[in-house]
């Protein structure tokens, strides 16, 4: 474990909780009501997207509803489902507990809206985060670095002293371009090796002792900008 690592910042959807299907179902419902079709191709394309980008995708499918109405509808449906079922992924809560016991600062950098995150935090057994930054609180969503930069600012750590844990290419690009070390977990898409210091299949069984220094230095800032631009 590197003594320089002071904080671990997590993505939420798909990384800590298996909630991506909640967003897909909300978008599918909206599309169906408009007589359009949200398919598995859109499920795949939208992984890691901000709600604003999901709204834009719905509009490209022909849903003639203002973006702010769409994002509010998606957030409301997800929040309602989190109120009855928080699908924590195996090992997620235990891993955060191990990190807290080892005195790491714990952050959340998510494209979920604040209402959904507050619903999650209010559920019994939810882990405690030292800072949370949500998709409706930053100017640009992932793959832009805004959410990670703000999380590190609130945690009081330099991004180079933090690790970002993500499940998507967009999220890893955001964390890396903010200057964090990165761990890709449960990634179901092709991820450039430039974006990850480590890749894990699951958080199950992971502890603070698994937070290790990177084996290689990260890519150049110019390379990161290229990767971020490719995601837009």
Secondary structure, DSSP 8 states (H G I E B T S, - for coil): --TT--EEEE--BTTTB--HHHHHHHHHHHHHHTT----HHHHHHTTT--HHHHHHHHHHTT--S-HHHHHHHHHHHHHHHHHH---B-TTHHHHHHHHHHTT-EEEEE-SS-HHHHHHHHTSTT----SEEE-GGGSSS-TTSSHHHHHHHHHHT--GGGEEEEESSHHHHHHHHHHT-EEEEES--S---GGG-SEEES-STT--GGG----SS----HHHHHHHHHHH-
